[in-house]
């Protein structure tokens, strides 16, 4: 592949990437939905506890044996 074609390919890919970043940044500044600054960039909210995600609670070894009555 000739050097000129490689340079044009790389520059066009860089231009597309810069264009996408500018597009997302402008949408974010205008107030529309944007991937820029989404939940994972700021830290997501913790999941709400439910029955499936119940906390695991450990019991001491002394409580694992049956007590005699």
MDTraj code that builds the backbone (N, CA, C; nanometers):
import mdtraj as md
import numpy as np

residues = "UNK UNK UNK UNK UNK UNK UNK UNK UNK UNK UNK UNK UNK UNK UNK UNK UNK UNK UNK UNK UNK UNK UNK UNK UNK UNK UNK UNK UNK UNK UNK UNK UNK UNK UNK UNK UNK UNK UNK UNK UNK UNK UNK UNK UNK UNK UNK UNK UNK UNK UNK UNK UNK UNK UNK UNK UNK UNK UNK UNK UNK UNK UNK UNK UNK UNK UNK UNK UNK".split()
xyz = np.array([
    [0.0857, -0.1166, 0.0000],
    [0.0000, 0.0000, 0.0000],
    [0.0912, 0.1240, 0.0000],
    [0.0684, 0.2165, -0.0895],
    [0.1518, 0.3368, -0.0970],
    [0.1399, 0.4228, 0.0292],
    [0.2436, 0.4962, 0.0564],
    [0.2498, 0.5804, 0.1755],
    [0.1409, 0.6874, 0.1747],
    [0.1097, 0.7426, 0.0599],
    [0.0068, 0.8459, 0.0505],
    [-0.1307, 0.7909, 0.0894],
    [-0.1606, 0.6695, 0.0465],
    [-0.2902, 0.6079, 0.0792],
    [-0.2986, 0.5799, 0.2288],
    [-0.1882, 0.5345, 0.2886],
    [-0.1875, 0.5095, 0.4325],
    [-0.2089, 0.6389, 0.5106],
    [-0.1423, 0.7451, 0.4683],
    [-0.1578, 0.8732, 0.5368],
    [-0.3008, 0.9256, 0.5248],
    [-0.3589, 0.9120, 0.4084],
    [-0.4969, 0.9578, 0.3890],
    [-0.5923, 0.8751, 0.4747],
    [-0.5707, 0.7443, 0.4828],
    [-0.6549, 0.6569, 0.5644],
    [-0.6451, 0.6943, 0.7122],
    [-0.5257, 0.7139, 0.7623],
    [-0.5070, 0.7491, 0.9031],
    [-0.5674, 0.8854, 0.9339],
    [-0.5440, 0.9817, 0.8477],
    [-0.5990, 1.1148, 0.8714],
    [-0.7517, 1.1160, 0.8651],
    [-0.8093, 1.0364, 0.7776],
    [-0.9555, 1.0312, 0.7710],
    [-1.0133, 0.9639, 0.8959],
    [-0.9466, 0.8599, 0.9470],
    [-0.9931, 0.7969, 1.0713],
    [-0.9832, 0.8930, 1.1896],
    [-0.8746, 0.9678, 1.1968],
    [-0.8589, 1.0668, 1.3040],
    [-0.9664, 1.1743, 1.2914],
    [-0.9945, 1.2183, 1.1703],
    [-1.0970, 1.3207, 1.1488],
    [-1.2352, 1.2701, 1.1917],
    [-1.2654, 1.1444, 1.1615],
    [-1.3943, 1.0869, 1.2020],
    [-1.4039, 1.0807, 1.3543],
    [-1.2972, 1.0375, 1.4198],
    [-1.2985, 1.0289, 1.5664],
    [-1.3145, 1.1667, 1.6300],
    [-1.2421, 1.2642, 1.5808],
    [-1.2531, 1.4004, 1.6340],
    [-1.3932, 1.4547, 1.6079],
    [-1.4481, 1.4273, 1.4915],
    [-1.5834, 1.4713, 1.4602],
    [-1.6873, 1.4112, 1.5546],
    [-1.6730, 1.2825, 1.5856],
    [-1.7670, 1.2186, 1.6782],
    [-1.7565, 1.2780, 1.8183],
    [-1.6369, 1.3046, 1.8636],
    [-1.6197, 1.3649, 1.9963],
    [-1.6810, 1.5040, 1.9994],
    [-1.6583, 1.5824, 1.8961],
    [-1.7165, 1.7166, 1.8900],
    [-1.8686, 1.7080, 1.8836],
    [-1.9216, 1.6132, 1.8090],
    [-2.0670, 1.5952, 1.7983],
    [-2.1277, 1.5609, 1.9343],
    [-2.0671, 1.4658, 2.0053],
    [-2.1192, 1.4271, 2.1366],
    [-2.1052, 1.5414, 2.2374],
    [-1.9943, 1.6143, 2.2315],
    [-1.9753, 1.7263, 2.3236],
    [-2.0781, 1.8367, 2.2974],
    [-2.1069, 1.8642, 2.1718],
    [-2.2054, 1.9684, 2.1413],
    [-2.3445, 1.9254, 2.1854],
    [-2.3794, 1.7988, 2.1674],
    [-2.5095, 1.7491, 2.2139],
    [-2.5188, 1.7560, 2.3655],
    [-2.4085, 1.7286, 2.4320],
    [-2.4068, 1.7339, 2.5772],
    [-2.4239, 1.8773, 2.6271],
    [-2.3579, 1.9729, 2.5601],
    [-2.3670, 2.1126, 2.6019],
    [-2.5046, 2.1717, 2.5743],
    [-2.5712, 2.1268, 2.4688],
    [-2.7040, 2.1770, 2.4351],
    [-2.8087, 2.1218, 2.5317],
    [-2.7809, 2.0032, 2.5884],
    [-2.8728, 1.9448, 2.6855],
    [-2.9445, 1.8223, 2.6360],
    [-2.9094, 1.7736, 2.5203],
    [-2.9721, 1.6522, 2.4686],
    [-2.8987, 1.5302, 2.5224],
    [-2.9585, 1.4134, 2.5052],
    [-2.8946, 1.2905, 2.5512],
    [-2.7647, 1.2675, 2.4763],
    [-2.6639, 1.2263, 2.5520],
    [-2.5338, 1.2057, 2.4927],
    [-2.4623, 1.0939, 2.5669],
    [-2.3754, 1.0237, 2.4987],
    [-2.2940, 0.9212, 2.5629],
    [-2.1809, 0.9830, 2.6437],
    [-2.1474, 1.1065, 2.6120],
    [-2.0400, 1.1764, 2.6785],
    [-2.0836, 1.2100, 2.8208],
    [-2.0070, 1.1681, 2.9201],
    [-2.0417, 1.1934, 3.0589],
    [-2.1535, 1.1048, 3.1074],
    [-2.1629, 0.9854, 3.0538],
    [-2.2694, 0.8950, 3.0956],
    [-2.2383, 0.8376, 3.2330],
    [-2.3223, 0.7520, 3.2774],
    [-2.3179, 0.6975, 3.4126],
    [-2.1811, 0.6403, 3.4489],
    [-2.1204, 0.5672, 3.3610],
    [-1.9948, 0.5020, 3.3956],
    [-1.8788, 0.6000, 3.4049],
    [-1.8897, 0.7155, 3.3447],
    [-1.7840, 0.8148, 3.3565],
    [-1.7909, 0.8853, 3.4924],
    [-1.9124, 0.8984, 3.5471],
    [-1.9306, 0.9669, 3.6747],
    [-1.9411, 0.8697, 3.7914],
    [-1.9615, 0.7431, 3.7638],
    [-1.9851, 0.6457, 3.8688],
    [-2.1337, 0.6144, 3.8732],
    [-2.1673, 0.4912, 3.8572],
    [-2.3074, 0.4517, 3.8501],
    [-2.3693, 0.4452, 3.9896],
    [-2.4997, 0.4575, 3.9932],
    [-2.5709, 0.4416, 4.1189],
    [-2.5602, 0.2969, 4.1639],
    [-2.5523, 0.2730, 4.2936],
    [-2.5478, 0.1343, 4.3391],
    [-2.6813, 0.0656, 4.3107],
    [-2.6785, -0.0639, 4.2842],
    [-2.8046, -0.1332, 4.2553],
    [-2.8942, -0.1339, 4.3782],
    [-3.0228, -0.1263, 4.3537],
    [-3.1181, -0.1282, 4.4641],
    [-3.1270, -0.2690, 4.5216],
    [-3.1239, -0.2797, 4.6536],
    [-3.1281, -0.4144, 4.7122],
    [-3.2646, -0.4781, 4.6899],
    [-3.2625, -0.6019, 4.6563],
    [-3.3850, -0.6781, 4.6427],
    [-3.3569, -0.8190, 4.6936],
    [-3.4531, -0.9053, 4.6796],
    [-3.4397, -1.0402, 4.7328],
    [-3.3265, -1.1174, 4.6657],
    [-3.3031, -1.0920, 4.5387],
    [-3.1987, -1.1644, 4.4671],
    [-3.0604, -1.1220, 4.5130],
    [-3.0424, -0.9932, 4.5419],
    [-2.9121, -0.9405, 4.5791],
    [-2.9006, -0.9196, 4.7299],
    [-2.9607, -1.0084, 4.8077],
    [-2.9554, -0.9937, 4.9529],
    [-2.8116, -1.0110, 5.0008],
    [-2.7799, -0.9394, 5.1076],
    [-2.6460, -0.9479, 5.1623],
    [-2.6224, -1.0857, 5.2234],
    [-2.5004, -1.1327, 5.2101],
    [-2.4624, -1.2584, 5.2719],
    [-2.4201, -1.2263, 5.4140],
    [-2.4791, -1.2954, 5.5097],
    [-2.4446, -1.2726, 5.6486],
    [-2.3796, -1.3985, 5.7039],
    [-2.2693, -1.3809, 5.7702],
    [-2.1951, -1.4933, 5.8234],
    [-2.2319, -1.5151, 5.9702],
    [-2.2343, -1.6417, 6.0085],
    [-2.2637, -1.6779, 6.1462],
    [-2.1370, -1.7317, 6.2105],
    [-2.1169, -1.7046, 6.3397],
    [-1.9998, -1.7604, 6.4061],
    [-2.0100, -1.9126, 6.4163],
    [-1.8956, -1.9756, 6.4299],
    [-1.8913, -2.1221, 6.4363],
    [-1.9717, -2.1743, 6.5541],
    [-1.9734, -2.1005, 6.6631],
    [-2.0461, -2.1457, 6.7843],
    [-2.1962, -2.1593, 6.7592],
    [-2.2489, -2.0843, 6.6653],
    [-2.3927, -2.0886, 6.6392],
    [-2.4305, -2.1980, 6.5401],
    [-2.3329, -2.2698, 6.4850],
    [-2.3626, -2.3727, 6.3864],
    [-2.3990, -2.5066, 6.4490],
    [-2.3710, -2.5265, 6.5728],
    [-2.4024, -2.6547, 6.6363],
    [-2.5414, -2.6476, 6.6996],
    [-2.6057, -2.7638, 6.7140],
    [-2.7365, -2.7705, 6.7764],
    [-2.7205, -2.7622, 6.9276],
    [-2.8083, -2.6887, 6.9894],
    [-2.8068, -2.6791, 7.1361],
    [-2.8892, -2.7922, 7.1934],
    [-2.8408, -2.8513, 7.3033],
    [-2.9183, -2.9542, 7.3728],
    [-3.0188, -2.8875, 7.4623],
    [-3.1386, -2.9450, 7.4682],
    [-3.2419, -2.8865, 7.5530],
    [-3.2458, -2.9486, 7.6854],
])
top = md.Topology()
chain = top.add_chain()
for i, resn in enumerate(residues, 1):
    res = top.add_residue(resn, chain, resSeq=i)
    for name in ("N", "CA", "C"):
        top.add_atom(name, md.element.get_by_symbol(name[0]), res)
traj = md.Trajectory(xyz[None], top)
